[in-house]
Amino acid sequence: MNVTVLGAGAWGTALAISAARRGVNVVLWARDEAQALQMQSSRCNARYLPDVPLPEGLQITSDWSAAMAHAMPATDKGLVIIGTPMAALADMLSRVPESAPVFWLCKGFEKTSGRLGHEIALTVRPQGRSGVLSGPSFAIEVARGQPTALVAASSDEALNELAVEAFHSDSLRVYTSPDPVGVEVGGAVKNVLAIATGIADGLQLGLNARAALITRGLAEMTRLGVALGARLDTFMGLSGLGDLVLTATGDLSRNRSVGLQLAQGKDLPTILQELGHVSEGVYSAATVLARAQGLGVVMPITQAVVEVLEGRLSARSAVQALMMREARAES
């Protein structure tokens, strides 16, 4: 089986490493020719995963045509994995031939249009086979071969099985789901909720507050997902509860880090500059709220995060506003 991974960031590189270790023919495409050459010579991704050597069989290229040719072999199965940020997903999908099966790894809503990945795919390549590969996962742990579970989600079950064939191993379990909408909503909203949890932890509000935020955040995520057509049970799975718990509590979480630093009084531009990586929750928060409001879905935690990110409330004032909401039934 041939796999082409588009995007040599941390997550794309980690999945490429994982598949190559188990003998899959993998090509990792880097947009920057200098980065591709550096990775070829040093056999590591010095910027994102400097301590993890690249397997001998993993090929790196900046040649788009070669990457696409590898993903569409004449006599074997091929698969394209898009590992770019959400902002580049539409461009990547438009460049991949419709005959090539595709999964994307990015989590969030497209800032300019408010679309989820499956909505972008329906517009850009309506006849193409596509899905999302998501779940609770930090790239460095996947690259190191630490136990991880993901979910491949598409209405095309045969496509889901391609992802299983490419990546399922003794250290990386790949489950399947027919609900890409729910998987994508979970992957997008958990980033916003992780910022909220980081704020609470940064303010030292305690473990009770953390548990409350995660639980009520899951309720917000579920309400939005169901309103968008997702299955309710998806949110109790890997891409819902699983990814939320990891991102909200894990020390490697960029979105949680943003919340922690906002609680310390740092301004957002400084936080993002020092972070050096994309924090999808920052870019998705306002869009999540807009989609929710358009559907009449109430998401108070998300709204509080947006107001902090946009400078209308301090971190502490946002928490106080949440605590002062009227009592209501839990469900």
Backbone hydrogen bonds, N-H to C=O, Kabsch-Sander energy under -0.5 kcal/mol:
donor,donor_aa,acceptor,acceptor_aa,energy
2,N,77,K,-2.7
3,V,25,N,-2.8
4,T,79,L,-2.6
5,V,27,V,-2.8
6,L,4,T,-0.6
6,L,81,I,-3.5
7,G,5,V,-0.7
7,G,29,W,-2.5
13,T,9,G,-2.0
14,A,10,A,-2.2
15,L,11,W,-2.2
16,A,12,G,-2.1
17,I,13,T,-2.5
18,S,14,A,-2.4
19,A,15,L,-2.5
20,A,16,A,-2.4
21,R,17,I,-2.2
22,R,18,S,-0.7
22,R,19,A,-0.7
23,G,20,A,-1.8
24,V,19,A,-1.9
25,N,1,M,-1.8
26,V,24,V,-1.0
27,V,3,V,-2.3
28,L,59,Q,-3.3
29,W,5,V,-3.2
29,W,27,V,-0.6
30,A,61,T,-2.6
33,E,31,R,-0.6
36,A,32,D,-2.1
37,L,33,E,-2.4
38,Q,34,A,-2.3
39,M,35,Q,-2.5
40,Q,36,A,-2.2
41,S,37,L,-2.1
42,S,38,Q,-2.7
43,R,39,M,-1.9
45,N,49,L,-0.7
45,N,52,V,-0.5
46,A,44,C,-1.0
49,L,45,N,-2.2
52,V,49,L,-1.7
54,L,43,R,-2.7
58,L,55,P,-1.5
59,Q,26,V,-2.2
61,T,28,L,-2.2
64,W,62,S,-0.8
67,A,63,D,-2.0
68,M,64,W,-2.4
69,A,65,S,-2.4
70,H,66,A,-2.0
71,A,67,A,-1.3
72,M,68,M,-0.7
72,M,69,A,-0.7
79,L,2,N,-1.5
80,V,101,P,-2.5
81,I,4,T,-2.9
82,I,103,F,-2.9
83,G,6,L,-3.4
83,G,81,I,-0.7
88,A,85,P,-1.7
89,L,86,M,-1.5
90,A,86,M,-0.5
92,M,88,A,-2.3
93,L,89,L,-2.9
94,S,90,A,-2.1
95,R,91,D,-1.1
95,R,92,M,-0.7
96,V,92,M,-1.2
100,A,97,P,-1.8
102,V,129,R,-2.3
103,F,80,V,-2.2
104,W,131,G,-1.6
105,L,82,I,-2.4
110,E,115,R,-3.3
114,G,110,E,-3.3
120,I,116,L,-2.0
121,A,117,G,-2.6
122,L,118,H,-1.8
123,T,119,E,-1.1
124,V,120,I,-3.0
125,R,121,A,-2.4
128,G,125,R,-1.9
129,R,98,E,-0.6
130,S,128,G,-0.6
131,G,102,V,-1.4
132,V,153,A,-2.2
133,L,104,W,-2.5
134,S,132,V,-0.6
134,S,151,V,-2.4
137,S,135,G,-0.8
141,E,138,F,-0.7
142,V,138,F,-1.7
143,A,139,A,-2.7
144,R,140,I,-1.7
145,G,142,V,-1.2
146,Q,141,E,-2.8
148,T,171,S,-2.0
149,A,136,P,-0.5
150,L,173,R,-2.9
151,V,134,S,-2.9
152,A,175,Y,-3.0
153,A,132,V,-3.0
153,A,151,V,-0.6
154,S,152,A,-0.5
154,S,177,S,-2.1
157,E,155,S,-0.9
160,N,156,D,-1.9
161,E,157,E,-1.9
162,L,158,A,-1.1
163,A,159,L,-1.5
164,V,160,N,-1.8
165,E,161,E,-2.6
166,A,162,L,-2.2
167,F,163,A,-2.2
168,H,164,V,-2.2
169,S,172,L,-2.7
173,R,148,T,-2.7
175,Y,150,L,-2.9
175,Y,173,R,-0.6
177,S,152,A,-2.1
183,V,179,D,-2.0
184,E,180,P,-2.3
185,V,181,V,-2.5
186,G,182,G,-2.5
187,G,183,V,-2.1
188,A,184,E,-1.8
189,V,185,V,-2.9
190,K,186,G,-1.8
191,N,188,A,-0.6
192,V,188,A,-0.7
192,V,189,V,-0.5
193,L,189,V,-2.2
194,A,190,K,-1.9
195,I,191,N,-1.2
196,A,192,V,-1.5
197,T,193,L,-2.3
198,G,194,A,-2.4
199,I,195,I,-2.1
200,A,196,A,-2.2
201,D,197,T,-2.6
202,G,198,G,-2.7
203,L,199,I,-1.9
204,Q,201,D,-1.4
205,L,200,A,-2.2
210,R,206,G,-1.6
211,A,207,L,-2.5
212,A,208,N,-2.3
213,L,209,A,-2.5
214,I,210,R,-2.4
215,T,211,A,-2.3
216,R,212,A,-2.9
217,G,213,L,-2.2
218,L,214,I,-2.1
219,A,215,T,-1.5
220,E,216,R,-1.9
221,M,217,G,-2.7
222,T,218,L,-2.4
223,R,219,A,-2.3
224,L,220,E,-2.2
225,G,221,M,-2.5
226,V,222,T,-2.7
227,A,223,R,-1.9
228,L,224,L,-1.5
229,G,226,V,-1.4
230,A,225,G,-2.8
234,T,231,R,-0.9
235,F,232,L,-1.3
236,M,233,D,-1.4
237,G,234,T,-1.6
240,G,237,G,-0.7
241,L,235,F,-1.2
242,G,237,G,-2.3
243,D,238,L,-1.6
244,L,240,G,-2.2
245,V,241,L,-2.6
246,L,242,G,-2.0
247,T,243,D,-2.5
248,A,244,L,-2.4
249,T,245,V,-1.5
250,G,246,L,-2.7
253,S,250,G,-1.6
257,S,253,S,-1.8
258,V,254,R,-1.9
259,G,255,N,-1.8
260,L,256,R,-2.5
261,Q,257,S,-2.2
262,L,258,V,-2.2
263,A,259,G,-2.1
264,Q,260,L,-0.8
265,G,262,L,-1.4
266,K,261,Q,-1.9
271,I,267,D,-2.0
272,L,268,L,-2.6
273,Q,269,P,-2.1
274,E,270,T,-2.4
275,L,271,I,-2.0
276,G,272,L,-1.6
280,E,278,V,-0.7
282,V,279,S,-1.2
283,Y,279,S,-1.1
284,S,280,E,-2.0
285,A,281,G,-1.7
288,V,284,S,-3.0
289,L,285,A,-2.3
290,A,286,A,-2.3
291,R,287,T,-2.7
292,A,288,V,-2.3
293,Q,289,L,-2.8
294,G,290,A,-2.2
295,L,291,R,-1.0
295,L,292,A,-0.8
296,G,293,Q,-0.9
297,V,292,A,-3.0
303,Q,299,M,-2.4
304,A,300,P,-2.2
305,V,301,I,-2.1
306,V,302,T,-2.3
307,E,303,Q,-2.1
308,V,304,A,-1.8
309,L,305,V,-2.8
310,E,306,V,-2.3
311,G,308,V,-1.4
312,R,307,E,-2.3
313,L,307,E,-1.6
318,A,314,S,-2.1
319,V,315,A,-1.7
320,Q,316,R,-2.2
321,A,317,S,-2.3
322,L,318,A,-1.8
323,M,319,V,-2.2
324,M,320,Q,-1.4
325,R,322,L,-1.2
